[in-house]
């Protein structure tokens, strides 16, 4: 067991414990969180006096491991842009866990990520949720699949317009998605009949969407694209999460009424796209005020994954969120969106022992992650 003792503990779920301690069990879970510095027999003691202890951060939208750093085109496996609908493609078959982005994540206190296909297709494929450290990919994966990627707006339009095929408009994009869901509905009915069809990998995963087992994770920036996706959600009775949501504050009341979460960002993106012109550090706070479950993403490698805390910091100090709410945007809120709030996102007994010791408050640019633990094991230690 490991006893992290005497730090300022930002539990997220139970407030701040000044001069507190966190006990990591041998089972990879948090055994206890308590005020004071009492001794616990049989433990390795880590002195956290003068330091800040937080739960591991959660980045709920990345392409970590599927779009590798430093190797150019050979490491870009996030878009199978040969067909506008490729739901049968699986991120787990393309994630490279030895990519340097994983150590970057740990250095930035990020211990859990959602990673998967890009937005070149209307339906890009299946994403996974995983830890950023572990013995093997199978050891690191928490959810497979964690969602089915779909995209609206500029990206699929641009890709398939150059191929002179559907879709080249927003109307065509919506048509491709609706047709795929309608085919899956028919496939599901025939599958339950006396003469089921041959197994179709695309249809099988779309059936899981129709059965509400996994959500559609929809890349949508503009408010009109967001509302198109809300209409499709309502037509098919499916679960949905809005990704990026750059213009989502414009329709925040509608999203709150629909109960659709938004993972917004990357807030530091300076791309010249028309559909990202309304980007604002206020967006997460405005969504939260309206009652939308909101989180912040990096979209790594669009923004380096270790910058997640910087985005949250600017949302706190410039976007009106404040430190407590901004910390929730990168901990418990994305955990809730992923359906993993019982395991990650806060420091409480019984949760996964994903813990970070910071030299100071993580929202201060001078602070560094001195130690990052994943499942109770030391996964990162800053060099002295």
Secondary structure, 3 states (H helix, E strand, C coil): CEEEEEEEEECCCCCEEEEEEEEECCCCEEEEEEECCCCCCCCEEEECCCCEEEECEEEEEECCCCECCCCHHHHECCCCCCCCECCCCEHHHCCCCCCCHHHHHHHCCEEEEEECCCCCCCEEEEEEEEECCCCCHHHHEEEEEEEEEEECCHHHHHHHHCCCCCCCCHHHHHHHHHHHHHHHHHHHHHHCCCCCCCCCHHHHHHHHHHCCCCCEEEEECCHHHHHHHHHHHHHHCCCEEEEECCCHHHHHHHHHHHCCEEEECCCCCCCCCHHHCCCCCCHHHHHHHHCCCEEECCCCCCCCHHHHHHHHHHHHHCCCCHHHHHHHHCCHHHHHHHCCCCCCCCCCCCCECCEEEECCCCCCCCCCEEEEEECCEEEEECCC
